[in-house]
Amino acid sequence: MSCQKTIAALLLVTAASVWFGNAGGGVAGGQTERDKKRDEETRKSFRGTLLLVDNDRIKVKPSGGGDVMIARVGGETKIVVDGKDAPLTDLRPGQDVTCVYVTRERVNICLALTASAAKK
């Protein structure tokens, strides 16, 4: 293959990958670069007893022992209490919780928080 055909083929492949990459959910498809980065983040989880909940964070004592986990909660956090969607204000210390989170700039961000009724 000649040099010109090779370059033309590479340009075609590059253009197609950019186009189809965007059509499949990139910027042209409505997803921003920031959204794509968030999709690629490693999700982790922890389970334990809720110690504290305030306007933008929770503190949880892990079930298996170890250091208290702190995570930010906010608009992107989906909260479920006893199987029903709930606001942050429904959370109470003493509840068993599971938090699915990502770490951004060394801060744990809770994406989903599931809680059961507070222990009596």
Contacts in CASP RR format, 6 or more apart in sequence:
PFRMAT RR
TARGET T0000
AUTHOR 0000-0000-0000
METHOD contacts of the structure
MODEL  1
MSCQKTIAALLLVTAASVWFGNAGGGVAGGQTERDKKRDEETRKSFRGTL
LLVDNDRIKVKPSGGGDVMIARVGGETKIVVDGKDAPLTDLRPGQDVTCV
YVTRERVNICLALTASAAKK
1 9 0 8 1.000
22 28 0 8 1.000
22 29 0 8 1.000
23 29 0 8 1.000
25 31 0 8 1.000
26 32 0 8 1.000
26 36 0 8 1.000
27 33 0 8 1.000
38 102 0 8 1.000
41 102 0 8 1.000
41 103 0 8 1.000
41 104 0 8 1.000
42 102 0 8 1.000
43 100 0 8 1.000
43 101 0 8 1.000
43 102 0 8 1.000
43 111 0 8 1.000
44 100 0 8 1.000
44 101 0 8 1.000
44 102 0 8 1.000
44 103 0 8 1.000
45 98 0 8 1.000
45 99 0 8 1.000
45 100 0 8 1.000
45 101 0 8 1.000
46 60 0 8 1.000
46 62 0 8 1.000
46 69 0 8 1.000
46 98 0 8 1.000
46 99 0 8 1.000
46 101 0 8 1.000
47 62 0 8 1.000
47 63 0 8 1.000
47 96 0 8 1.000
47 97 0 8 1.000
47 98 0 8 1.000
47 99 0 8 1.000
48 60 0 8 1.000
48 61 0 8 1.000
48 62 0 8 1.000
48 63 0 8 1.000
48 64 0 8 1.000
48 96 0 8 1.000
48 97 0 8 1.000
48 98 0 8 1.000
49 60 0 8 1.000
49 61 0 8 1.000
49 63 0 8 1.000
49 94 0 8 1.000
49 95 0 8 1.000
49 96 0 8 1.000
49 97 0 8 1.000
49 119 0 8 1.000
50 58 0 8 1.000
50 59 0 8 1.000
50 60 0 8 1.000
50 91 0 8 1.000
50 92 0 8 1.000
50 93 0 8 1.000
50 94 0 8 1.000
50 95 0 8 1.000
50 96 0 8 1.000
50 97 0 8 1.000
50 115 0 8 1.000
51 59 0 8 1.000
51 60 0 8 1.000
51 61 0 8 1.000
51 68 0 8 1.000
51 93 0 8 1.000
51 94 0 8 1.000
52 58 0 8 1.000
52 59 0 8 1.000
52 93 0 8 1.000
53 59 0 8 1.000
53 73 0 8 1.000
53 88 0 8 1.000
53 91 0 8 1.000
53 92 0 8 1.000
53 93 0 8 1.000
55 88 0 8 1.000
56 72 0 8 1.000
56 73 0 8 1.000
56 74 0 8 1.000
57 70 0 8 1.000
57 71 0 8 1.000
57 72 0 8 1.000
57 73 0 8 1.000
58 70 0 8 1.000
58 71 0 8 1.000
58 73 0 8 1.000
58 91 0 8 1.000
58 97 0 8 1.000
58 99 0 8 1.000
58 110 0 8 1.000
58 113 0 8 1.000
59 68 0 8 1.000
59 69 0 8 1.000
59 70 0 8 1.000
60 68 0 8 1.000
60 69 0 8 1.000
60 70 0 8 1.000
60 71 0 8 1.000
60 97 0 8 1.000
60 99 0 8 1.000
61 68 0 8 1.000
62 68 0 8 1.000
62 69 0 8 1.000
69 99 0 8 1.000
69 108 0 8 1.000
70 108 0 8 1.000
71 99 0 8 1.000
71 101 0 8 1.000
71 108 0 8 1.000
71 109 0 8 1.000
71 110 0 8 1.000
72 107 0 8 1.000
72 108 0 8 1.000
72 109 0 8 1.000
72 110 0 8 1.000
73 79 0 8 1.000
73 88 0 8 1.000
73 110 0 8 1.000
73 113 0 8 1.000
74 88 0 8 1.000
74 110 0 8 1.000
76 109 0 8 1.000
76 111 0 8 1.000
77 88 0 8 1.000
77 110 0 8 1.000
77 111 0 8 1.000
77 112 0 8 1.000
77 113 0 8 1.000
78 85 0 8 1.000
78 111 0 8 1.000
78 112 0 8 1.000
78 113 0 8 1.000
79 85 0 8 1.000
79 86 0 8 1.000
79 87 0 8 1.000
79 88 0 8 1.000
79 90 0 8 1.000
79 91 0 8 1.000
79 112 0 8 1.000
79 113 0 8 1.000
79 115 0 8 1.000
80 86 0 8 1.000
80 112 0 8 1.000
80 113 0 8 1.000
80 114 0 8 1.000
80 115 0 8 1.000
81 90 0 8 1.000
81 91 0 8 1.000
81 95 0 8 1.000
81 114 0 8 1.000
81 115 0 8 1.000
81 116 0 8 1.000
81 117 0 8 1.000
82 115 0 8 1.000
82 116 0 8 1.000
82 117 0 8 1.000
83 114 0 8 1.000
86 115 0 8 1.000
90 115 0 8 1.000
91 97 0 8 1.000
91 113 0 8 1.000
91 115 0 8 1.000
92 118 0 8 1.000
93 118 0 8 1.000
94 118 0 8 1.000
94 119 0 8 1.000
95 115 0 8 1.000
95 116 0 8 1.000
95 117 0 8 1.000
95 118 0 8 1.000
95 119 0 8 1.000
96 115 0 8 1.000
96 116 0 8 1.000
96 119 0 8 1.000
97 113 0 8 1.000
97 114 0 8 1.000
97 115 0 8 1.000
97 116 0 8 1.000
98 113 0 8 1.000
98 114 0 8 1.000
98 115 0 8 1.000
99 110 0 8 1.000
99 112 0 8 1.000
99 113 0 8 1.000
100 110 0 8 1.000
100 111 0 8 1.000
100 112 0 8 1.000
100 113 0 8 1.000
101 108 0 8 1.000
101 109 0 8 1.000
101 110 0 8 1.000
101 111 0 8 1.000
102 108 0 8 1.000
102 109 0 8 1.000
102 111 0 8 1.000
103 109 0 8 1.000
END
